[in-house]
Amino acid sequence: MTQVDFYILQAGGRGNRYTLAARLTEKAWSSGHRVLIATESEEDLRHMDRLLWVHRDQSFIPHGILGKADPALNPVLLTNPAEAGDEHDVLINLCASIPEYFSRFERVAECVDQEKIDVCRDHYRFYKNYGYQLNTHDIG
């Protein structure tokens, strides 16, 4: 069954949910995982794409946009909430809704900042009602 982790930036914490997603992506990728980042809009997708290019000066996260980049060369893919391709390892959800395909992933990471705390509560209730294993991580 899919493991769901909520990463919650505390008030006054460093960055926002996008920078948190970049940090989680780097950690998952460096541990050998494939990552799909689901974004709410084309604007959010482009923002994450730019952020992954400049996330850290001394590192590079190989990534591309689902449907435009070769998945064999890009272990990190960005998409809208409707498409997942053949991915099934780690899903990082930046959407206001839970993508329909979430349950085929081994792990789901919900990135939450104080701006989206109400969305987080709705997602938490949804996963809990369906019996998913939930973990919360408070990030300073």
N, C-alpha and C positions, 0 to 999 in steps of 0.2 A: 504494500500500500504506500502511496505517496507520503513522504514526510514534508510537513509544511513548517517553515520557519518565518517568524515575523521579526524583522530587524527594525527597531523603533528608535529613531533619533530623538534624544531628549531635548527639551527646550534649551537653547544655548549651545547645542551640539555643533560639531564641525560639519559644515556643508548642508546639503539637502538630500532628498531621496535619490536624485540622479547621481550625485557624487558617491552616495552610499552604494548604489547599484554598480558603479564603476569599480569601487573597492571590492565588492563581493565577486564581481566578474573576474577581476584579476586573481583573487584568491582561488576561485573555483578552477579557472583555466590553468593556473600554475600547479594545481593539484591533479591535472590531467582530465578534467571534466570538459564536456561540451556544454555550452551555455546558449540558451535562447532568451533574449530580452524582449518581452512584449510591452509595446508602448501604446498609449491611448490614441495618438494622432500622428500624422505625418510630421508635424512640427516637433513633437517629442522625439520621434524617431531620428530626425536630423540632429536634434540637440544631443542625444545620446551618442550618435555617430561621431560628432565633433569632440565630445567629451572623452570618448575612448581613445582618440588620437592624441590628446594632450593631457591625459590623466596624470601621468608622472613623467618627468623628464628622462629618467634612466630606464624606462620600460616601454614596451610596445605590446599591445593586446591585439592579436590578429583577429580582425572582425570584418563583417560585411553585412549587407542587407539581404534578407531571405529573398530568393528569386532572382537576385542580381549578382550575387557572389557565389563562387564555387564552395560548397560546404566542405569538400575534402581539404581545401586550403584554409578555411576559416572556421576555427572551432567555436567562435562566438558569432552568433547571428542576431540581427535585430529584425523585428517584425511588428505588424499591427496585431490587435487581439484576435483577428479572424484566422490567421494562418500560422501553422507550426512546422510545415514541411515534414521531414522524417525525424525530427529531433525528439528525444525522450529522456535526456539526462537531467539537466538543471534548467528550470524555468525561473527567470526573475520577472516578477509581475509589477509593472508600473502603471497598470490600468485601473480605472475606477471600478471596472467589473472583473470578474474572475473568468479568464478565457475558458471556453468549453472543453478544450483539450488538456487542461491541467492535470488530470488524473493519469495520463499516460507517462508523466515525468516521474523520475525517481524522487526528485526533490523540487520543492517550490519555495522561492524566497519572496516574501512580500516586503517591499521597502517602503517604510512609512516615516514621514516627517510630521511635525505638529500640524501642518496645514491639512493633512489628509487623515487625521486621527479618526474621524467619524467613518470614513471608508474602511479603515483598518478594523474597526469594531464590527462592521457588517460582514467583512470577509472572515473574521475570526469566528463569528457565530455560524456562518455558512459551513465552514470546514468542520467545526465542532459538532454541529448537528448531524453531519454525515460520517462522523467517527474517525476523522483523520487525526494522526499524531501531530500535535501542535507544540512548538517551542517558541518562546519569546526571548529576544536578546535586546537589552537596553544598550544603546550606543551613545556614548557621551560626546 
